[in-house]
């Protein structure tokens, strides 16, 4: 099949979950003999790169603002599809639901990955939240099919809109990374730090993690990995801490990111909006002991592994102190539980199998419909 993947910032992944998804899925589809084109935003793409891990890169401009970046680039990507035909399109981000009509008008089946309930994010103004809300309804008829990466989100679409979606989870790495170069760069010792990874936005609770850590009695460090392009005032509050134990590493990707996850004492997960959070699944795949915020989505992902906390004062602080006091045997039990859940439920090859199957079905249905039109 000729497959187009649009709606993300592009690959190689250096921003968030959709970008990692785009890289991992496009690479596996290319390995299986499919011709894959990933649409990339010009400010994100590697200079002069035409391909990445077997996938072709189509680099297009956009308007780089908080509310127009995604929409403008997706519109241009859809226009480009008219010039370079594909058999099927994977469209990421529920906000792009309306644009799925354009590939369909060209006879290209569109598979929409809606992610979580983005309208709940506090960073969006009323207009953006209204657009996300409208997009939920548009997803019931604009794309040919919809993918949800969490059962909680699948049930939401089914109960609220009567929409049957394909549940396909996110993928996870299969083992820790042995190297420690990034740790050495940051002055860290293996097993002697807690790790937080996310964009520094209100619904990801970076400030909550910092405040609770300030109250903890552990002598270990907390490494805060992340940033956000449109949250300067919130980031300023997060970084205002004077606690010498807290290290702000900025955005970290690739091998350095894998090293930080692989060698932490525990991974602290604090997001409360969205479906399956990639950083959480990746931490499980790298055998991290987990401390996670109690939400339906997070409980679904973690399963029986990990220590749970709530937003109540001192809840996270207590878990940090509790885990810091655990012996190696108890820590290893938590790590094995995480790895077991990841291996059983979040294998990238199985994820690719599912997407390949759904796309093949859509392409087959489209070809059959075209044949029927010719006969008529």
Residue frames as qw, qx, qy, qz and C-alpha x, y, z in Angstrom:
[[0.000, 0.886, 0.464, 0.000, 0.00, 0.00, 0.00],
 [0.298, 0.409, -0.068, 0.860, 0.93, 3.65, -0.42],
 [0.434, -0.697, -0.535, 0.198, 0.29, 5.17, 3.00],
 [0.145, 0.613, -0.098, 0.771, 0.31, 8.86, 3.95],
 [0.514, -0.524, -0.556, 0.390, 0.68, 9.86, 7.59],
 [0.121, 0.519, 0.051, 0.845, -0.31, 13.42, 8.50],
 [0.504, -0.756, -0.266, -0.322, -1.34, 15.60, 11.43],
 [0.756, -0.510, -0.094, 0.399, 1.92, 15.38, 13.41],
 [0.081, -0.906, 0.268, 0.317, 4.97, 17.62, 13.53],
 [0.713, 0.584, -0.384, -0.062, 6.85, 14.93, 11.66],
 [0.923, -0.300, 0.117, 0.209, 9.82, 12.65, 12.12],
 [0.516, -0.055, -0.789, 0.329, 12.35, 11.98, 13.52],
 [0.474, -0.742, -0.461, -0.112, 10.38, 12.26, 16.75],
 [0.409, 0.066, -0.356, 0.838, 11.40, 15.24, 18.87],
 [0.286, -0.354, 0.027, -0.890, 8.24, 16.54, 20.48],
 [0.589, -0.161, 0.465, -0.641, 5.53, 14.19, 21.75],
 [0.609, 0.015, 0.779, -0.150, 3.59, 10.96, 21.47],
 [0.714, 0.626, 0.205, -0.236, 2.12, 11.47, 18.02],
 [0.320, 0.795, -0.498, -0.134, 5.59, 12.06, 16.60],
 [0.288, -0.380, 0.877, -0.060, 6.96, 8.89, 18.21],
 [0.702, 0.313, 0.590, -0.248, 3.93, 7.02, 16.90],
 [0.595, 0.758, -0.097, -0.251, 4.55, 8.40, 13.40],
 [0.119, 0.688, -0.712, -0.077, 8.19, 7.31, 13.47],
 [0.407, -0.203, 0.879, -0.144, 7.60, 3.83, 14.86],
 [0.698, 0.423, 0.514, -0.263, 4.62, 3.00, 12.65],
 [0.535, 0.778, -0.207, -0.254, 6.08, 4.44, 9.44],
 [0.020, -0.601, 0.796, 0.070, 9.36, 2.54, 9.98],
 [0.488, -0.019, 0.860, -0.147, 7.55, -0.75, 10.50],
 [0.678, 0.598, 0.308, -0.297, 5.22, -0.23, 7.57],
 [0.365, 0.782, -0.452, -0.225, 8.23, 0.55, 5.37],
 [0.230, -0.412, 0.881, -0.011, 9.97, -2.63, 6.57],
 [0.587, 0.242, 0.747, -0.199, 6.90, -4.60, 5.48],
 [0.379, 0.179, 0.677, 0.605, 7.16, -3.27, 1.94],
 [0.134, 0.859, 0.493, -0.038, 4.64, -0.43, 2.07],
 [0.377, 0.382, 0.078, 0.840, 5.46, 2.98, 0.60],
 [0.340, -0.750, -0.485, 0.293, 5.04, 5.47, 3.45],
 [0.249, 0.529, 0.021, 0.811, 5.06, 9.26, 3.31],
 [0.391, -0.618, -0.505, 0.458, 5.16, 11.23, 6.57],
 [0.144, 0.824, 0.181, 0.517, 4.17, 14.90, 6.37],
 [0.589, -0.326, -0.312, 0.671, 6.51, 17.12, 8.40],
 [0.019, -0.982, -0.176, 0.069, 6.34, 20.75, 9.46],
 [0.586, 0.664, -0.176, 0.431, 9.18, 22.82, 8.05],
 [0.171, -0.783, 0.394, -0.449, 10.23, 24.20, 11.45],
 [0.812, -0.387, 0.390, -0.196, 10.45, 20.66, 12.83],
 [0.950, 0.306, 0.024, 0.062, 12.03, 18.70, 9.97],
 [0.662, -0.402, 0.335, 0.537, 15.71, 17.89, 9.55],
 [0.249, 0.777, -0.256, -0.518, 17.37, 20.10, 6.96],
 [0.368, 0.514, -0.664, -0.400, 17.73, 18.41, 3.57],
 [0.311, -0.069, 0.939, -0.132, 16.48, 15.06, 4.88],
 [0.516, 0.115, -0.459, -0.714, 14.27, 13.26, 2.37],
 [0.797, -0.179, -0.532, -0.222, 13.67, 10.03, 4.27],
 [0.253, -0.518, 0.641, -0.508, 13.86, 8.59, 7.77],
 [0.430, -0.121, 0.863, -0.237, 13.95, 4.91, 8.69],
 [0.246, 0.192, 0.891, 0.329, 12.55, 3.95, 5.30],
 [0.189, 0.778, 0.575, -0.171, 9.73, 6.51, 5.19],
 [0.346, 0.454, 0.257, 0.780, 9.65, 9.39, 2.72],
 [0.171, -0.543, -0.394, 0.721, 9.42, 12.88, 4.24],
 [0.178, 0.670, 0.445, 0.567, 7.13, 15.51, 2.73],
 [0.325, -0.366, -0.333, 0.806, 8.09, 18.84, 4.31],
 [0.044, 0.708, 0.475, 0.521, 5.50, 21.62, 4.14],
 [0.086, 0.265, -0.301, 0.912, 5.23, 25.06, 5.78],
 [0.313, -0.644, -0.697, 0.037, 2.69, 26.13, 8.36],
 [0.117, -0.760, 0.068, -0.636, 1.72, 29.13, 10.48],
 [0.558, -0.008, -0.692, 0.458, 3.63, 28.61, 13.70],
 [0.316, -0.397, 0.271, -0.818, 1.13, 29.75, 16.32],
 [0.282, -0.082, 0.846, -0.446, -0.57, 27.89, 19.13],
 [0.593, 0.360, 0.523, -0.495, -3.97, 27.66, 17.41],
 [0.641, 0.647, -0.137, -0.389, -3.04, 27.51, 13.71],
 [0.109, -0.565, 0.798, 0.180, 0.06, 25.30, 13.57],
 [0.423, 0.046, 0.905, -0.019, -1.73, 21.94, 13.35],
 [0.547, 0.620, 0.474, -0.302, -4.73, 23.01, 11.26],
 [0.348, 0.812, -0.272, -0.381, -2.79, 24.89, 8.57],
 [0.070, -0.478, 0.848, 0.216, -0.22, 22.13, 8.12],
 [0.471, 0.191, 0.855, -0.102, -2.91, 19.45, 7.90],
 [0.530, 0.729, 0.230, -0.366, -4.81, 21.46, 5.28],
 [0.247, 0.747, -0.526, -0.322, -1.65, 21.83, 3.18],
 [0.277, -0.252, 0.925, 0.057, -0.92, 18.12, 3.62],
 [0.570, 0.431, 0.661, -0.227, -4.38, 17.23, 2.34],
 [0.462, 0.807, -0.089, -0.356, -3.87, 19.48, -0.69],
 [0.004, 0.607, -0.762, -0.224, -0.54, 17.78, -1.35],
 [0.528, 0.043, 0.843, -0.094, -2.31, 14.41, -1.32],
 [0.636, 0.657, 0.248, -0.320, -4.22, 15.53, -4.40],
 [0.367, 0.781, -0.464, -0.201, -0.90, 15.75, -6.26],
 [0.219, 0.385, -0.894, 0.070, 0.70, 12.60, -4.88],
 [0.789, -0.234, -0.223, -0.523, -1.97, 9.97, -4.49],
 [0.110, -0.312, 0.886, -0.324, -1.93, 7.41, -1.70],
 [0.433, -0.223, -0.835, -0.256, -3.99, 4.29, -1.07],
 [0.536, -0.681, -0.499, 0.022, -4.79, 5.29, 2.51],
 [0.118, 0.627, -0.275, 0.720, -4.11, 8.08, 5.01],
 [0.554, -0.464, -0.579, 0.377, -3.50, 7.91, 8.74],
 [0.018, -0.717, -0.025, -0.696, -4.56, 11.25, 10.25],
 [0.494, -0.231, -0.625, 0.558, -3.41, 12.03, 13.79],
 [0.023, -0.120, -0.333, 0.935, -5.14, 14.34, 16.29],
 [0.140, 0.591, 0.782, -0.139, -8.88, 14.57, 16.85],
 [0.079, 0.701, 0.080, -0.704, -8.77, 18.28, 15.92],
 [0.054, 0.344, -0.648, -0.677, -8.12, 17.17, 12.34],
 [0.440, 0.312, 0.829, -0.148, -11.40, 15.25, 12.03],
 [0.454, 0.741, 0.196, -0.454, -12.94, 17.78, 9.62],
 [0.185, 0.694, -0.547, -0.430, -10.01, 17.50, 7.23],
 [0.437, -0.080, 0.892, 0.086, -10.53, 13.75, 6.81],
 [0.608, 0.622, 0.396, -0.295, -13.24, 14.61, 4.28],
 [0.275, 0.797, -0.376, -0.385, -10.60, 15.85, 1.85],
 [0.112, -0.343, 0.908, 0.213, -8.72, 12.55, 1.37],
 [0.467, 0.314, 0.805, -0.187, -12.06, 10.77, 1.14],
 [0.482, 0.749, 0.108, -0.441, -13.13, 13.15, -1.64],
 [0.236, 0.662, -0.640, -0.312, -10.03, 11.99, -3.53],
 [0.916, 0.081, -0.329, -0.213, -10.96, 8.36, -3.00],
 [0.403, 0.365, -0.710, 0.448, -8.33, 7.90, -0.28],
 [0.674, -0.563, -0.473, -0.071, -9.66, 6.18, 2.88],
 [0.038, 0.640, -0.392, 0.660, -8.86, 8.16, 6.04],
 [0.716, -0.370, -0.561, 0.188, -8.11, 6.54, 9.40],
 [0.104, -0.779, 0.158, -0.598, -8.25, 9.05, 12.27],
 [0.594, -0.184, -0.618, 0.481, -6.34, 8.57, 15.54],
 [0.231, -0.837, -0.247, -0.430, -8.23, 10.83, 17.98],
 [0.289, 0.287, -0.596, 0.692, -5.91, 10.44, 21.00],
 [0.166, -0.376, -0.760, 0.503, -7.67, 11.58, 24.22],
 [0.000, -0.860, -0.508, -0.055, -10.22, 14.25, 25.11],
 [0.486, 0.171, -0.022, 0.857, -8.12, 17.23, 24.13],
 [0.154, -0.714, -0.252, -0.634, -10.86, 19.78, 24.87],
 [0.679, -0.685, -0.258, 0.059, -10.20, 19.22, 28.58],
 [0.660, 0.026, -0.138, 0.738, -6.71, 20.68, 28.38],
 [0.206, -0.834, -0.307, 0.410, -6.52, 23.94, 30.30],
 [0.353, -0.306, 0.316, 0.826, -4.13, 25.52, 27.80],
 [0.147, 0.389, 0.664, 0.622, -6.90, 25.94, 25.21],
 [0.210, 0.098, 0.172, -0.958, -9.14, 28.99, 25.06],
 [0.583, 0.310, 0.536, -0.526, -12.90, 28.73, 24.58],
 [0.620, 0.575, -0.259, -0.466, -12.69, 28.75, 20.79],
 [0.273, 0.429, -0.858, -0.070, -10.13, 25.93, 20.73],
 [0.287, 0.005, 0.879, -0.382, -12.12, 23.85, 23.21],
 [0.641, 0.440, 0.259, -0.573, -15.26, 24.39, 21.13],
 [0.530, 0.551, -0.543, -0.347, -13.37, 23.21, 18.02],
 [0.062, 0.255, -0.957, 0.122, -12.21, 20.06, 19.80],
 [0.467, 0.208, 0.680, -0.525, -15.76, 19.43, 21.00],
 [0.659, 0.539, -0.061, -0.521, -17.09, 19.86, 17.46],
 [0.330, 0.513, -0.768, -0.192, -14.33, 17.60, 16.17],
 [0.317, -0.068, 0.904, -0.277, -15.57, 14.79, 18.39],
 [0.639, 0.462, 0.427, -0.442, -18.89, 14.91, 16.51],
 [0.504, 0.686, -0.370, -0.371, -17.18, 15.29, 13.14],
 [0.060, -0.426, 0.902, 0.045, -15.15, 12.16, 13.86],
 [0.595, 0.173, 0.718, -0.318, -18.39, 10.15, 13.66],
 [0.705, 0.590, 0.384, -0.087, -18.73, 10.74, 9.90],
 [0.252, 0.882, -0.323, -0.234, -15.71, 12.58, 8.39],
 [0.050, -0.510, 0.846, 0.144, -13.11, 9.75, 8.56],
 [0.703, 0.070, -0.615, -0.350, -13.67, 6.24, 7.26],
 [0.803, -0.329, -0.479, 0.133, -12.61, 4.78, 10.60],
 [0.216, -0.835, 0.278, -0.423, -11.43, 5.97, 14.02],
 [0.719, 0.040, -0.592, 0.362, -8.69, 4.59, 16.27],
 [0.454, -0.805, 0.161, -0.346, -8.61, 5.08, 20.04],
 [0.505, 0.407, -0.695, 0.311, -5.53, 4.02, 21.99],
 [0.097, -0.126, 0.760, -0.630, -7.33, 3.51, 25.33],
 [0.166, -0.409, -0.890, -0.118, -10.41, 1.49, 26.22],
 [0.060, -0.572, -0.477, 0.665, -11.62, 4.41, 28.34],
 [0.154, 0.418, -0.241, -0.862, -11.68, 6.66, 25.26],
 [0.173, -0.072, -0.863, -0.470, -13.22, 3.91, 23.14],
 [0.110, -0.519, -0.819, 0.216, -16.08, 3.59, 25.63],
 [0.026, 0.536, 0.193, -0.822, -16.54, 7.37, 25.67],
 [0.218, 0.245, -0.504, -0.800, -17.04, 7.56, 21.90],
 [0.213, -0.213, -0.923, -0.238, -19.31, 4.54, 21.96],
 [0.131, -0.549, -0.726, 0.394, -21.52, 5.77, 24.79],
 [0.024, 0.576, 0.133, -0.806, -21.64, 9.45, 23.81],
 [0.327, 0.494, -0.354, -0.724, -21.82, 9.21, 20.02],
 [0.886, 0.205, 0.347, -0.227, -22.63, 5.59, 19.29],
 [0.482, 0.737, -0.456, -0.129, -19.36, 5.37, 17.35],
 [0.968, -0.151, 0.145, 0.137, -17.60, 2.02, 17.05],
 [0.140, 0.876, -0.459, -0.042, -13.85, 2.65, 17.06],
 [0.871, 0.201, -0.397, 0.209, -10.81, 0.42, 16.60],
 [0.565, -0.791, 0.233, 0.012, -8.85, 0.01, 19.83],
 [0.818, 0.349, -0.217, 0.401, -5.14, -0.04, 19.00],
 [0.563, -0.775, -0.054, 0.281, -2.80, 0.78, 21.89],
 [0.156, 0.903, -0.400, 0.014, 0.44, 2.71, 21.85],
 [0.906, 0.160, -0.330, 0.212, 3.73, 0.79, 21.70],
 [0.508, -0.818, 0.270, 0.007, 6.60, 0.48, 24.15],
 [0.317, 0.635, -0.703, 0.042, 10.32, -0.33, 23.93],
 [0.911, -0.114, -0.374, -0.130, 11.22, -3.87, 24.91],
 [0.813, -0.238, -0.284, 0.449, 14.18, -3.37, 27.24],
 [0.294, -0.902, 0.026, 0.317, 16.27, -0.82, 29.16],
 [0.572, 0.741, -0.218, 0.277, 19.29, 0.93, 27.65],
 [0.835, -0.301, -0.201, 0.414, 22.65, 0.15, 29.22],
 [0.465, 0.354, -0.064, 0.809, 24.56, 3.31, 28.34],
 [0.358, -0.744, -0.436, 0.358, 24.68, 6.27, 30.76],
 [0.425, 0.232, 0.118, 0.867, 26.10, 9.19, 28.78],
 [0.190, -0.690, -0.269, -0.645, 23.14, 11.49, 29.48],
 [0.690, -0.668, -0.265, 0.082, 23.34, 10.71, 33.20],
 [0.675, -0.183, -0.035, 0.714, 27.01, 11.67, 33.24],
 [0.197, 0.465, 0.232, 0.831, 26.20, 14.90, 31.42],
 [0.404, -0.705, -0.214, -0.542, 23.63, 15.82, 34.10],
 [0.010, 0.466, -0.676, 0.570, 25.72, 14.62, 37.04],
 [0.814, -0.225, 0.075, -0.530, 23.37, 11.73, 37.91],
 [0.128, -0.321, 0.934, -0.085, 24.00, 8.30, 39.36],
 [0.505, -0.114, -0.739, -0.431, 22.01, 5.26, 38.18],
 [0.533, -0.427, -0.729, 0.052, 19.17, 4.43, 40.55],
 [0.340, -0.336, -0.423, 0.770, 19.59, 7.68, 42.48],
 [0.150, 0.149, -0.056, -0.976, 16.94, 9.91, 40.92],
 [0.430, 0.536, 0.675, -0.268, 13.22, 10.12, 40.25],
 [0.169, -0.015, 0.551, 0.817, 12.16, 11.02, 36.72],
 [0.384, 0.654, 0.469, -0.452, 9.28, 13.12, 35.39],
 [0.225, -0.047, 0.613, 0.756, 8.72, 13.44, 31.61],
 [0.234, 0.710, 0.663, 0.026, 6.03, 15.56, 29.98],
 [0.179, 0.571, 0.166, 0.783, 5.30, 18.93, 28.46],
 [0.186, -0.223, -0.533, 0.795, 5.18, 21.52, 31.23],
 [0.310, -0.351, -0.376, -0.800, 1.48, 22.30, 30.95],
 [0.450, -0.328, 0.400, -0.728, -1.14, 22.58, 33.74],
 [0.910, -0.055, -0.026, -0.411, -2.95, 19.30, 33.02],
 [0.799, 0.261, -0.498, 0.214, 0.39, 17.47, 33.17],
 [0.675, -0.729, -0.092, -0.074, 0.85, 18.70, 36.75],
 [0.654, 0.360, -0.335, 0.575, 4.54, 19.56, 36.59],
 [0.125, -0.604, 0.292, -0.731, 4.00, 22.18, 39.31],
 [0.842, -0.417, 0.020, -0.341, 2.26, 19.63, 41.54],
 [0.929, 0.060, -0.235, 0.280, 5.22, 17.27, 41.20],
 [0.375, 0.490, -0.330, 0.715, 7.70, 20.02, 42.10],
 [0.408, -0.586, 0.198, -0.672, 5.69, 21.18, 45.12],
 [0.933, -0.307, -0.034, -0.185, 5.23, 17.66, 46.48],
 [0.833, 0.208, -0.286, 0.425, 8.89, 16.82, 45.94],
 [0.091, 0.624, -0.316, 0.709, 9.92, 19.93, 47.87],
 [0.638, -0.508, 0.228, -0.532, 8.03, 18.48, 50.86],
 [0.963, -0.003, -0.271, 0.007, 9.56, 15.00, 50.58],
 [0.533, -0.763, 0.364, 0.040, 12.40, 13.83, 52.79],
 [0.928, 0.181, 0.168, 0.279, 14.32, 11.83, 50.18],
 [0.306, -0.721, 0.323, 0.531, 17.90, 12.84, 49.43],
 [0.553, 0.185, 0.653, 0.483, 17.63, 11.65, 45.83],
 [0.035, 0.271, -0.238, -0.932, 17.25, 14.01, 42.88],
 [0.532, 0.592, 0.563, -0.223, 14.19, 14.68, 40.76],
 [0.233, -0.156, 0.541, 0.793, 14.91, 15.09, 37.04],
 [0.440, 0.653, 0.397, -0.471, 12.28, 17.11, 35.20],
 [0.311, -0.044, 0.671, 0.671, 12.36, 16.44, 31.45],
 [0.231, 0.688, 0.671, 0.155, 10.22, 18.58, 29.18],
 [0.063, -0.219, 0.048, 0.973, 9.18, 22.02, 28.07],
 [0.330, 0.659, 0.674, -0.048, 6.26, 23.56, 26.18],
 [0.361, 0.263, 0.311, 0.839, 6.18, 26.09, 23.34],
 [0.179, -0.568, -0.294, -0.748, 3.13, 28.07, 24.54],
 [0.656, -0.646, -0.388, -0.034, 3.22, 27.92, 28.36],
 [0.416, 0.486, -0.350, 0.685, 5.87, 30.44, 29.40],
 [0.363, -0.590, 0.251, -0.676, 4.10, 31.71, 32.53],
 [0.931, -0.300, -0.009, -0.209, 3.38, 28.22, 33.83],
 [0.846, 0.225, -0.281, 0.393, 6.94, 27.05, 33.11],
 [0.130, 0.618, -0.342, 0.696, 8.27, 30.05, 35.02],
 [0.661, -0.517, 0.211, -0.501, 6.31, 28.96, 38.10],
 [0.992, -0.044, -0.116, 0.033, 7.53, 25.37, 37.75],
 [0.732, 0.324, -0.255, 0.543, 11.17, 26.42, 37.52],
 [0.147, -0.797, 0.175, -0.560, 10.97, 28.92, 40.37],
 [0.882, -0.448, -0.142, 0.028, 11.85, 26.23, 42.92],
 [0.021, 0.824, -0.523, 0.214, 14.98, 26.66, 45.01],
 [0.897, -0.282, 0.329, -0.084, 15.21, 22.98, 45.90],
 [0.032, 0.679, -0.679, -0.277, 18.74, 21.84, 44.91],
 [0.528, -0.031, 0.848, 0.005, 17.50, 18.27, 44.45],
 [0.612, 0.631, 0.440, -0.182, 15.37, 19.24, 41.43],
 [0.319, -0.316, 0.557, 0.699, 17.15, 19.20, 38.06],
 [0.587, 0.669, 0.207, -0.406, 15.58, 20.68, 34.91],
 [0.582, -0.154, 0.641, 0.476, 17.00, 18.81, 31.94],
 [0.324, 0.467, -0.285, -0.772, 14.92, 20.50, 29.23],
 [0.886, 0.302, -0.012, -0.352, 13.57, 18.46, 26.31],
 [0.251, -0.469, 0.832, 0.158, 15.48, 15.18, 25.84],
 [0.853, 0.331, -0.034, -0.401, 14.90, 12.77, 22.97],
 [0.706, 0.481, -0.520, -0.013, 16.38, 9.67, 21.44],
 [0.727, 0.068, -0.606, 0.317, 19.13, 7.80, 23.23],
 [0.080, 0.275, -0.489, 0.824, 19.46, 10.32, 26.07],
 [0.639, -0.241, 0.035, -0.730, 15.77, 10.00, 26.87],
 [0.891, -0.040, -0.437, -0.120, 16.04, 6.20, 26.85],
 [0.511, 0.205, -0.613, 0.566, 19.02, 6.37, 29.21],
 [0.220, -0.297, 0.370, -0.852, 17.20, 8.58, 31.72],
 [0.812, -0.177, -0.086, -0.550, 14.21, 6.22, 31.80],
 [0.844, 0.117, -0.521, 0.046, 16.34, 3.09, 31.96],
 [0.539, 0.122, -0.579, 0.600, 18.35, 4.10, 35.02],
 [0.304, -0.523, 0.141, -0.783, 15.91, 6.06, 37.22],
 [0.113, -0.039, 0.859, -0.498, 14.87, 4.86, 40.66],
 [0.271, 0.531, 0.778, -0.198, 11.24, 5.47, 39.67],
 [0.066, 0.279, 0.458, 0.841, 9.18, 7.22, 37.05],
 [0.116, 0.444, 0.546, -0.701, 6.63, 9.80, 38.31],
 [0.053, 0.354, 0.677, 0.643, 3.61, 10.12, 36.01],
 [0.011, 0.397, 0.477, -0.784, 1.29, 13.08, 36.59],
 [0.185, -0.034, -0.462, -0.867, -0.81, 13.65, 33.46],
 [0.315, 0.289, 0.736, -0.526, -4.58, 13.75, 33.88],
 [0.594, 0.594, 0.097, -0.535, -5.92, 14.43, 30.35],
 [0.344, 0.526, -0.679, -0.380, -5.63, 12.26, 27.25],
 [0.947, 0.025, -0.220, -0.232, -5.71, 8.60, 26.36],
 [0.921, -0.190, -0.018, 0.341, -2.64, 6.41, 26.64],
 [0.057, -0.959, 0.256, 0.110, 0.34, 8.57, 27.54],
 [0.800, 0.479, -0.332, 0.145, 3.43, 7.51, 25.57],
 [0.104, 0.642, -0.614, 0.447, 5.97, 8.39, 28.26],
 [0.684, -0.328, 0.480, -0.442, 4.17, 6.14, 30.74],
 [0.970, 0.214, 0.054, -0.106, 4.10, 3.18, 28.34],
 [0.589, 0.630, -0.420, 0.284, 7.75, 3.76, 27.43],
 [0.234, -0.606, 0.605, -0.460, 8.73, 3.85, 31.11],
 [0.878, -0.131, 0.349, -0.300, 7.01, 0.50, 31.58],
 [0.891, 0.432, -0.130, 0.055, 8.87, -0.97, 28.61],
 [0.404, 0.622, -0.506, 0.441, 12.15, 0.13, 30.16],
 [0.683, -0.266, -0.634, 0.247, 11.34, -1.58, 33.47],
 [0.002, 0.420, -0.298, 0.857, 10.72, 1.53, 35.56],
 [0.163, -0.440, -0.769, 0.434, 9.13, 1.39, 38.98],
 [0.032, -0.519, -0.426, -0.740, 6.05, 3.60, 38.65],
 [0.017, -0.451, -0.558, 0.696, 4.30, 6.25, 40.73],
 [0.035, 0.292, 0.587, 0.754, 1.23, 7.45, 38.84],
 [0.312, 0.037, 0.217, -0.924, -1.71, 9.82, 39.23],
 [0.289, 0.281, 0.899, -0.169, -5.03, 8.07, 39.71],
 [0.479, 0.363, -0.132, -0.788, -7.12, 8.58, 36.55],
 [0.881, 0.212, 0.346, -0.243, -9.16, 5.99, 34.59],
 [0.692, 0.670, -0.268, -0.008, -6.74, 6.19, 31.65],
 [0.072, 0.669, -0.699, 0.244, -3.64, 5.80, 33.80],
 [0.656, -0.217, 0.643, -0.330, -5.14, 2.90, 35.74],
 [0.891, 0.397, 0.111, -0.188, -5.93, 1.16, 32.45],
 [0.537, 0.707, -0.448, 0.108, -2.38, 1.53, 31.18],
 [0.080, -0.588, 0.726, -0.346, -0.54, 0.56, 34.35],
 [0.780, -0.129, -0.580, -0.197, -2.79, -2.34, 35.34],
 [0.797, -0.559, -0.223, 0.045, -1.63, -4.07, 38.54],
 [0.695, 0.050, -0.175, 0.695, 1.84, -2.51, 38.53],
 [0.173, 0.495, -0.035, 0.851, 2.96, 0.72, 40.18],
 [0.215, -0.424, -0.607, 0.637, 2.06, 2.89, 43.18],
 [0.039, 0.684, 0.505, 0.525, -0.92, 5.21, 42.79],
 [0.189, -0.305, -0.383, 0.851, -1.46, 8.70, 44.24],
 [0.126, 0.805, 0.569, 0.108, -4.15, 11.39, 44.02],
 [0.231, 0.640, 0.030, 0.732, -4.16, 15.19, 43.77],
 [0.570, -0.791, -0.210, -0.070, -4.81, 15.47, 47.50],
 [0.010, 0.852, -0.449, 0.269, -2.04, 17.30, 49.42],
 [0.384, -0.559, 0.719, -0.151, 0.81, 15.01, 50.54],
 [0.938, 0.155, 0.252, -0.182, -0.43, 12.00, 48.52],
 [0.747, 0.592, -0.237, 0.188, 2.44, 12.14, 46.02],
 [0.027, -0.742, 0.562, -0.365, 4.95, 13.16, 48.68],
 [0.743, -0.328, 0.508, -0.287, 4.05, 10.06, 50.68],
 [0.944, 0.309, 0.114, 0.012, 4.53, 7.80, 47.65],
 [0.456, 0.754, -0.386, 0.273, 7.92, 9.39, 46.90],
 [0.288, -0.621, 0.627, -0.372, 9.09, 8.77, 50.45],
 [0.892, -0.079, 0.374, -0.242, 7.61, 5.27, 50.44],
 [0.886, 0.450, -0.051, 0.097, 9.37, 4.24, 47.25],
 [0.226, 0.789, -0.477, 0.315, 12.62, 5.87, 48.31],
 [0.475, -0.512, 0.622, -0.353, 12.64, 3.59, 51.38],
 [0.966, 0.118, 0.037, -0.225, 11.99, 0.34, 49.47],
 [0.571, -0.450, 0.637, 0.259, 14.62, -2.37, 49.34],
 [0.129, 0.411, -0.690, -0.582, 16.07, -3.70, 46.10],
 [0.122, 0.175, 0.974, 0.079, 13.86, -6.78, 46.14],
 [0.247, 0.662, 0.579, -0.406, 10.66, -4.75, 46.40],
 [0.188, 0.682, -0.239, -0.665, 11.86, -2.33, 43.72],
 [0.002, -0.232, 0.866, 0.444, 12.64, -5.21, 41.41],
 [0.232, 0.415, 0.871, -0.123, 9.13, -6.57, 41.87],
 [0.272, 0.766, 0.234, -0.533, 7.70, -3.23, 40.74],
 [0.100, 0.583, -0.554, -0.586, 10.06, -3.15, 37.75],
 [0.128, 0.004, 0.961, 0.245, 9.17, -6.68, 36.65],
 [0.290, 0.585, 0.695, -0.301, 5.46, -5.90, 36.93],
 [0.247, 0.753, -0.076, -0.605, 5.88, -2.85, 34.65],
 [0.050, 0.427, -0.765, -0.480, 7.89, -4.77, 32.08],
 [0.236, 0.200, 0.951, 0.014, 5.41, -7.64, 32.09],
 [0.343, 0.701, 0.466, -0.417, 2.46, -5.35, 31.38],
 [0.197, 0.720, -0.329, -0.579, 4.37, -3.60, 28.59],
 [0.067, -0.265, 0.895, 0.352, 5.43, -6.82, 26.91],
 [0.255, 0.346, 0.900, -0.076, 1.95, -8.31, 27.01],
 [0.235, 0.771, 0.542, -0.236, -0.02, -5.24, 25.92],
 [0.144, 0.932, -0.048, -0.329, 2.17, -2.62, 24.22],
 [0.648, -0.148, 0.550, 0.505, 4.34, -4.33, 21.61],
 [0.182, 0.602, -0.233, -0.742, 5.09, -2.06, 18.61],
 [0.046, 0.115, -0.872, -0.473, 5.01, -4.97, 16.16],
 [0.073, 0.472, 0.871, -0.114, 1.53, -5.93, 17.33],
 [0.142, 0.696, 0.224, -0.667, 0.47, -2.29, 17.05],
 [0.129, 0.440, -0.555, -0.694, 1.77, -2.19, 13.48],
 [0.054, 0.163, 0.965, 0.200, -0.08, -5.45, 12.73],
 [0.145, 0.626, 0.671, -0.370, -3.35, -3.86, 13.84],
 [0.176, 0.689, -0.078, -0.699, -2.88, -0.69, 11.78],
 [0.033, 0.269, -0.791, -0.549, -1.87, -2.73, 8.75],
 [0.102, 0.330, 0.938, 0.027, -4.98, -4.86, 9.07],
 [0.180, 0.718, 0.459, -0.491, -7.36, -1.91, 9.44],
 [0.120, 0.623, -0.335, -0.697, -5.76, -0.04, 6.53],
 [0.041, -0.082, 0.903, 0.419, -5.89, -3.11, 4.30],
 [0.160, 0.521, 0.824, -0.154, -9.59, -3.46, 5.08],
 [0.166, 0.762, 0.177, -0.601, -10.24, 0.20, 4.25],
 [0.063, 0.481, -0.596, -0.640, -8.28, 0.00, 1.00],
 [0.101, 0.137, 0.959, 0.228, -10.12, -3.19, 0.03],
 [0.187, 0.664, 0.644, -0.329, -13.51, -1.61, 0.75],
 [0.127, 0.719, -0.112, -0.674, -12.53, 1.47, -1.24],
 [0.001, 0.278, -0.788, -0.549, -11.41, -0.61, -4.22],
 [0.147, 0.364, 0.919, 0.024, -14.64, -2.63, -4.11],
 [0.188, 0.746, 0.396, -0.501, -16.72, 0.55, -4.03],
 [0.089, 0.596, -0.410, -0.685, -14.78, 1.90, -7.03],
 [0.066, -0.015, 0.925, 0.373, -15.40, -1.31, -8.96],
 [0.174, 0.562, 0.784, -0.196, -19.11, -1.14, -8.17],
 [0.172, 0.743, 0.076, -0.642, -19.27, 2.46, -9.42],
 [0.042, 0.394, -0.683, -0.614, -17.63, 1.40, -12.70],
 [0.112, 0.229, 0.955, 0.150, -20.14, -1.42, -13.15],
 [0.187, 0.694, 0.558, -0.414, -22.98, 1.02, -12.63]]
